[in-house]
Amino acid sequence: MSEPVQPNQPDQPVQPVESVESVESDHPAHPARALWQLFEPVYAVTFLQPESQATFEAAGLDNSWRGYFAARSAPLGAVDAPAVVASFFSFAPRMVGQALPEAWTHASPEQVLAARTEGSAAALARLLAPVEPERVEAATTALEAAVARLDCAGRVLAAANVAHLRPSDVHGRLWQAANVLREHRGDGHVAALVAAGLDGSEAPVLHCALVARREVLQPMRGWTDEEWDAATARLVERGWLTDGGAATELGRTRHRSIEAATDLAAGRVWEGLSPDELDRLTADLRPIAAICRERMPLNPLAMPPVPR
């Protein structure tokens, strides 16, 4: 298997990834999932726009996965690879080990935190120039209110990001709120995967059997062909996949249970909002998310399309 593709490599085409709902259900998405599909593209600008690339390079991190692992783990301090392997879950340990702790010899966590906020805010300021300022402010305020309601018990990445200082400008605030909510959901998703008995290699294999494509996701998680095939074989033995690698009915059921558990764990923060408040937040976020998603040069994070 070749080396993992770099997040901002310009000659990589955008790879569309279907949403779970479009594959497995005709029912409307859970509010927590629908909102995640809207704030995830906002979060992603920190890895996929030129302003972010420039601030990371100025901080001493090159345009590679080293910057990604440093940026996401910086709130935890100068951690070594094992902590990131555990908390990021689906990346091959060797891939993380190629980035950490070596990245901290180029930039401190404090420098990385400043770079990611500055770059993300600058990228959003450019991308969202066509959006009414009142809409951006309203979406930002609503997401910040959601962050204030979060319970981060058992959610290490979310808790570490909550402790990061709130930016003063609206675009920095918008990115920071989306980032915290994204990591909060991600922490819950990892817990659901662990509870389902999946390991870090089996989770992306199952994901590709249902939602994504192996040729896109495997190199972006760093697993070798041998490791991927071994994970596939374990899922076949458990009855989750067929011998050809397709999801069985049991595999689909287990996957739906994992996604439902993830939505349930992420849903509490939205439960106090009325249908009108959810509709307003969705209406404010949708054009913001659509611009961020459409201007994404590629899709290394395997995020779904923005719901219409």
Secondary structure, 3 states (H helix, E strand, C coil): CCCCCCCCCCCCCCCCCCCHHHHHCCCCCCHHHHHHHHHHHHHHHHHHCHHHHHHHHHCCCCCCHHHHHHHHHHHHCCCCHHHHHHHHCCCCHHHHHCCCCHHHHCCCHHHHHHHHHHHHHHHHHHHCCCCCHHHHHHHHHHHHHHHHHCCCCCCHHHHHHHCCCCCCCHHHHHHHHHHHHHHHHHHHHHHHHHHCCCCCCHHHHHHHHHCCCHHHHHHHHCCCHHHHHHHHHHHHHCCCECCCCCECHHHHHHHHHHHHHHHHHHHHHHCCCCHHHHHHHHHHHHHHHHHHHHCCCCCCCCCCCCCC
